[in-house]
Amino acid sequence: MINIPLIILAMPGVNSMLLIVLVVLLLFGGRKIPELMRGLGKGMKEFKDATKDDNKD
């Protein structure tokens, strides 16, 4: 029996990634995606800053 790590099986392939990108484009449109990514980046930055502040205490 071949021993394949489960993480490899859980990773989406190229076709799946293209399908996900296409669905996101269809749902949100090309103009909304930069706004969504900007908001996601700000949220990640705030989360990272909050965890750093928590570690300092």
Phi and psi restraints in degrees (range 20) as a CNS / XPLOR table:
assign (resid 1 and name C) (resid 2 and name N)
       (resid 2 and name CA) (resid 2 and name C) 1.0 -80.8 20.0 2
assign (resid 2 and name N) (resid 2 and name CA)
       (resid 2 and name C) (resid 3 and name N) 1.0 132.2 20.0 2
assign (resid 2 and name C) (resid 3 and name N)
       (resid 3 and name CA) (resid 3 and name C) 1.0 -97.8 20.0 2
assign (resid 3 and name N) (resid 3 and name CA)
       (resid 3 and name C) (resid 4 and name N) 1.0 97.4 20.0 2
assign (resid 3 and name C) (resid 4 and name N)
       (resid 4 and name CA) (resid 4 and name C) 1.0 -106.5 20.0 2
assign (resid 4 and name N) (resid 4 and name CA)
       (resid 4 and name C) (resid 5 and name N) 1.0 127.2 20.0 2
assign (resid 4 and name C) (resid 5 and name N)
       (resid 5 and name CA) (resid 5 and name C) 1.0 -59.9 20.0 2
assign (resid 5 and name N) (resid 5 and name CA)
       (resid 5 and name C) (resid 6 and name N) 1.0 142.1 20.0 2
assign (resid 5 and name C) (resid 6 and name N)
       (resid 6 and name CA) (resid 6 and name C) 1.0 -65.4 20.0 2
assign (resid 6 and name N) (resid 6 and name CA)
       (resid 6 and name C) (resid 7 and name N) 1.0 -27.2 20.0 2
assign (resid 6 and name C) (resid 7 and name N)
       (resid 7 and name CA) (resid 7 and name C) 1.0 -63.5 20.0 2
assign (resid 7 and name N) (resid 7 and name CA)
       (resid 7 and name C) (resid 8 and name N) 1.0 -33.6 20.0 2
assign (resid 7 and name C) (resid 8 and name N)
       (resid 8 and name CA) (resid 8 and name C) 1.0 -68.3 20.0 2
assign (resid 8 and name N) (resid 8 and name CA)
       (resid 8 and name C) (resid 9 and name N) 1.0 -38.2 20.0 2
assign (resid 8 and name C) (resid 9 and name N)
       (resid 9 and name CA) (resid 9 and name C) 1.0 -70.4 20.0 2
assign (resid 9 and name N) (resid 9 and name CA)
       (resid 9 and name C) (resid 10 and name N) 1.0 -27.1 20.0 2
assign (resid 9 and name C) (resid 10 and name N)
       (resid 10 and name CA) (resid 10 and name C) 1.0 -81.9 20.0 2
assign (resid 10 and name N) (resid 10 and name CA)
       (resid 10 and name C) (resid 11 and name N) 1.0 -17.6 20.0 2
assign (resid 10 and name C) (resid 11 and name N)
       (resid 11 and name CA) (resid 11 and name C) 1.0 -75.8 20.0 2
assign (resid 11 and name N) (resid 11 and name CA)
       (resid 11 and name C) (resid 12 and name N) 1.0 132.1 20.0 2
assign (resid 11 and name C) (resid 12 and name N)
       (resid 12 and name CA) (resid 12 and name C) 1.0 -73.0 20.0 2
assign (resid 12 and name N) (resid 12 and name CA)
       (resid 12 and name C) (resid 13 and name N) 1.0 148.6 20.0 2
assign (resid 12 and name C) (resid 13 and name N)
       (resid 13 and name CA) (resid 13 and name C) 1.0 -84.2 20.0 2
assign (resid 13 and name N) (resid 13 and name CA)
       (resid 13 and name C) (resid 14 and name N) 1.0 -177.2 20.0 2
assign (resid 13 and name C) (resid 14 and name N)
       (resid 14 and name CA) (resid 14 and name C) 1.0 -63.8 20.0 2
assign (resid 14 and name N) (resid 14 and name CA)
       (resid 14 and name C) (resid 15 and name N) 1.0 -43.7 20.0 2
assign (resid 14 and name C) (resid 15 and name N)
       (resid 15 and name CA) (resid 15 and name C) 1.0 -62.2 20.0 2
assign (resid 15 and name N) (resid 15 and name CA)
       (resid 15 and name C) (resid 16 and name N) 1.0 -41.6 20.0 2
assign (resid 15 and name C) (resid 16 and name N)
       (resid 16 and name CA) (resid 16 and name C) 1.0 -64.7 20.0 2
assign (resid 16 and name N) (resid 16 and name CA)
       (resid 16 and name C) (resid 17 and name N) 1.0 -41.3 20.0 2
assign (resid 16 and name C) (resid 17 and name N)
       (resid 17 and name CA) (resid 17 and name C) 1.0 -64.2 20.0 2
assign (resid 17 and name N) (resid 17 and name CA)
       (resid 17 and name C) (resid 18 and name N) 1.0 -42.8 20.0 2
assign (resid 17 and name C) (resid 18 and name N)
       (resid 18 and name CA) (resid 18 and name C) 1.0 -62.7 20.0 2
assign (resid 18 and name N) (resid 18 and name CA)
       (resid 18 and name C) (resid 19 and name N) 1.0 -39.8 20.0 2
assign (resid 18 and name C) (resid 19 and name N)
       (resid 19 and name CA) (resid 19 and name C) 1.0 -64.5 20.0 2
assign (resid 19 and name N) (resid 19 and name CA)
       (resid 19 and name C) (resid 20 and name N) 1.0 -41.5 20.0 2
assign (resid 19 and name C) (resid 20 and name N)
       (resid 20 and name CA) (resid 20 and name C) 1.0 -63.1 20.0 2
assign (resid 20 and name N) (resid 20 and name CA)
       (resid 20 and name C) (resid 21 and name N) 1.0 -44.8 20.0 2
assign (resid 20 and name C) (resid 21 and name N)
       (resid 21 and name CA) (resid 21 and name C) 1.0 -62.2 20.0 2
assign (resid 21 and name N) (resid 21 and name CA)
       (resid 21 and name C) (resid 22 and name N) 1.0 -42.1 20.0 2
assign (resid 21 and name C) (resid 22 and name N)
       (resid 22 and name CA) (resid 22 and name C) 1.0 -63.0 20.0 2
assign (resid 22 and name N) (resid 22 and name CA)
       (resid 22 and name C) (resid 23 and name N) 1.0 -43.6 20.0 2
assign (resid 22 and name C) (resid 23 and name N)
       (resid 23 and name CA) (resid 23 and name C) 1.0 -64.1 20.0 2
assign (resid 23 and name N) (resid 23 and name CA)
       (resid 23 and name C) (resid 24 and name N) 1.0 -41.9 20.0 2
assign (resid 23 and name C) (resid 24 and name N)
       (resid 24 and name CA) (resid 24 and name C) 1.0 -62.8 20.0 2
assign (resid 24 and name N) (resid 24 and name CA)
       (resid 24 and name C) (resid 25 and name N) 1.0 -43.3 20.0 2
assign (resid 24 and name C) (resid 25 and name N)
       (resid 25 and name CA) (resid 25 and name C) 1.0 -61.3 20.0 2
assign (resid 25 and name N) (resid 25 and name CA)
       (resid 25 and name C) (resid 26 and name N) 1.0 -41.4 20.0 2
assign (resid 25 and name C) (resid 26 and name N)
       (resid 26 and name CA) (resid 26 and name C) 1.0 -68.5 20.0 2
assign (resid 26 and name N) (resid 26 and name CA)
       (resid 26 and name C) (resid 27 and name N) 1.0 -37.2 20.0 2
assign (resid 26 and name C) (resid 27 and name N)
       (resid 27 and name CA) (resid 27 and name C) 1.0 -74.4 20.0 2
assign (resid 27 and name N) (resid 27 and name CA)
       (resid 27 and name C) (resid 28 and name N) 1.0 -44.2 20.0 2
assign (resid 27 and name C) (resid 28 and name N)
       (resid 28 and name CA) (resid 28 and name C) 1.0 -104.0 20.0 2
assign (resid 28 and name N) (resid 28 and name CA)
       (resid 28 and name C) (resid 29 and name N) 1.0 -22.3 20.0 2
assign (resid 28 and name C) (resid 29 and name N)
       (resid 29 and name CA) (resid 29 and name C) 1.0 82.3 20.0 2
assign (resid 29 and name N) (resid 29 and name CA)
       (resid 29 and name C) (resid 30 and name N) 1.0 161.1 20.0 2
assign (resid 29 and name C) (resid 30 and name N)
       (resid 30 and name CA) (resid 30 and name C) 1.0 -68.9 20.0 2
assign (resid 30 and name N) (resid 30 and name CA)
       (resid 30 and name C) (resid 31 and name N) 1.0 -26.3 20.0 2
assign (resid 30 and name C) (resid 31 and name N)
       (resid 31 and name CA) (resid 31 and name C) 1.0 -80.5 20.0 2
assign (resid 31 and name N) (resid 31 and name CA)
       (resid 31 and name C) (resid 32 and name N) 1.0 -29.2 20.0 2
assign (resid 31 and name C) (resid 32 and name N)
       (resid 32 and name CA) (resid 32 and name C) 1.0 -81.3 20.0 2
assign (resid 32 and name N) (resid 32 and name CA)
       (resid 32 and name C) (resid 33 and name N) 1.0 -24.4 20.0 2
assign (resid 32 and name C) (resid 33 and name N)
       (resid 33 and name CA) (resid 33 and name C) 1.0 -61.8 20.0 2
assign (resid 33 and name N) (resid 33 and name CA)
       (resid 33 and name C) (resid 34 and name N) 1.0 -45.0 20.0 2
assign (resid 33 and name C) (resid 34 and name N)
       (resid 34 and name CA) (resid 34 and name C) 1.0 -60.6 20.0 2
assign (resid 34 and name N) (resid 34 and name CA)
       (resid 34 and name C) (resid 35 and name N) 1.0 -36.9 20.0 2
assign (resid 34 and name C) (resid 35 and name N)
       (resid 35 and name CA) (resid 35 and name C) 1.0 -64.5 20.0 2
assign (resid 35 and name N) (resid 35 and name CA)
       (resid 35 and name C) (resid 36 and name N) 1.0 -42.5 20.0 2
assign (resid 35 and name C) (resid 36 and name N)
       (resid 36 and name CA) (resid 36 and name C) 1.0 -63.4 20.0 2
assign (resid 36 and name N) (resid 36 and name CA)
       (resid 36 and name C) (resid 37 and name N) 1.0 -43.0 20.0 2
assign (resid 36 and name C) (resid 37 and name N)
       (resid 37 and name CA) (resid 37 and name C) 1.0 -67.1 20.0 2
assign (resid 37 and name N) (resid 37 and name CA)
       (resid 37 and name C) (resid 38 and name N) 1.0 -38.1 20.0 2
assign (resid 37 and name C) (resid 38 and name N)
       (resid 38 and name CA) (resid 38 and name C) 1.0 -61.9 20.0 2
assign (resid 38 and name N) (resid 38 and name CA)
       (resid 38 and name C) (resid 39 and name N) 1.0 -45.3 20.0 2
assign (resid 38 and name C) (resid 39 and name N)
       (resid 39 and name CA) (resid 39 and name C) 1.0 -63.9 20.0 2
assign (resid 39 and name N) (resid 39 and name CA)
       (resid 39 and name C) (resid 40 and name N) 1.0 -39.9 20.0 2
assign (resid 39 and name C) (resid 40 and name N)
       (resid 40 and name CA) (resid 40 and name C) 1.0 -63.7 20.0 2
assign (resid 40 and name N) (resid 40 and name CA)
       (resid 40 and name C) (resid 41 and name N) 1.0 -42.5 20.0 2
assign (resid 40 and name C) (resid 41 and name N)
       (resid 41 and name CA) (resid 41 and name C) 1.0 -63.5 20.0 2
assign (resid 41 and name N) (resid 41 and name CA)
       (resid 41 and name C) (resid 42 and name N) 1.0 -42.1 20.0 2
assign (resid 41 and name C) (resid 42 and name N)
       (resid 42 and name CA) (resid 42 and name C) 1.0 -63.7 20.0 2
assign (resid 42 and name N) (resid 42 and name CA)
       (resid 42 and name C) (resid 43 and name N) 1.0 -42.3 20.0 2
assign (resid 42 and name C) (resid 43 and name N)
       (resid 43 and name CA) (resid 43 and name C) 1.0 -62.8 20.0 2
assign (resid 43 and name N) (resid 43 and name CA)
       (resid 43 and name C) (resid 44 and name N) 1.0 -41.7 20.0 2
assign (resid 43 and name C) (resid 44 and name N)
       (resid 44 and name CA) (resid 44 and name C) 1.0 -65.0 20.0 2
assign (resid 44 and name N) (resid 44 and name CA)
       (resid 44 and name C) (resid 45 and name N) 1.0 -39.7 20.0 2
assign (resid 44 and name C) (resid 45 and name N)
       (resid 45 and name CA) (resid 45 and name C) 1.0 -64.8 20.0 2
assign (resid 45 and name N) (resid 45 and name CA)
       (resid 45 and name C) (resid 46 and name N) 1.0 -43.3 20.0 2
assign (resid 45 and name C) (resid 46 and name N)
       (resid 46 and name CA) (resid 46 and name C) 1.0 -63.4 20.0 2
assign (resid 46 and name N) (resid 46 and name CA)
       (resid 46 and name C) (resid 47 and name N) 1.0 -41.0 20.0 2
assign (resid 46 and name C) (resid 47 and name N)
       (resid 47 and name CA) (resid 47 and name C) 1.0 -63.1 20.0 2
assign (resid 47 and name N) (resid 47 and name CA)
       (resid 47 and name C) (resid 48 and name N) 1.0 -44.3 20.0 2
assign (resid 47 and name C) (resid 48 and name N)
       (resid 48 and name CA) (resid 48 and name C) 1.0 -63.7 20.0 2
assign (resid 48 and name N) (resid 48 and name CA)
       (resid 48 and name C) (resid 49 and name N) 1.0 -43.3 20.0 2
assign (resid 48 and name C) (resid 49 and name N)
       (resid 49 and name CA) (resid 49 and name C) 1.0 -63.3 20.0 2
assign (resid 49 and name N) (resid 49 and name CA)
       (resid 49 and name C) (resid 50 and name N) 1.0 -39.4 20.0 2
assign (resid 49 and name C) (resid 50 and name N)
       (resid 50 and name CA) (resid 50 and name C) 1.0 -66.2 20.0 2
assign (resid 50 and name N) (resid 50 and name CA)
       (resid 50 and name C) (resid 51 and name N) 1.0 -38.2 20.0 2
assign (resid 50 and name C) (resid 51 and name N)
       (resid 51 and name CA) (resid 51 and name C) 1.0 -71.7 20.0 2
assign (resid 51 and name N) (resid 51 and name CA)
       (resid 51 and name C) (resid 52 and name N) 1.0 -32.7 20.0 2
assign (resid 51 and name C) (resid 52 and name N)
       (resid 52 and name CA) (resid 52 and name C) 1.0 -66.7 20.0 2
assign (resid 52 and name N) (resid 52 and name CA)
       (resid 52 and name C) (resid 53 and name N) 1.0 -43.0 20.0 2
assign (resid 52 and name C) (resid 53 and name N)
       (resid 53 and name CA) (resid 53 and name C) 1.0 -63.9 20.0 2
assign (resid 53 and name N) (resid 53 and name CA)
       (resid 53 and name C) (resid 54 and name N) 1.0 -36.2 20.0 2
assign (resid 53 and name C) (resid 54 and name N)
       (resid 54 and name CA) (resid 54 and name C) 1.0 -66.2 20.0 2
assign (resid 54 and name N) (resid 54 and name CA)
       (resid 54 and name C) (resid 55 and name N) 1.0 -36.3 20.0 2
assign (resid 54 and name C) (resid 55 and name N)
       (resid 55 and name CA) (resid 55 and name C) 1.0 -71.8 20.0 2
assign (resid 55 and name N) (resid 55 and name CA)
       (resid 55 and name C) (resid 56 and name N) 1.0 -28.0 20.0 2
assign (resid 55 and name C) (resid 56 and name N)
       (resid 56 and name CA) (resid 56 and name C) 1.0 -71.4 20.0 2
assign (resid 56 and name N) (resid 56 and name CA)
       (resid 56 and name C) (resid 57 and name N) 1.0 -29.5 20.0 2
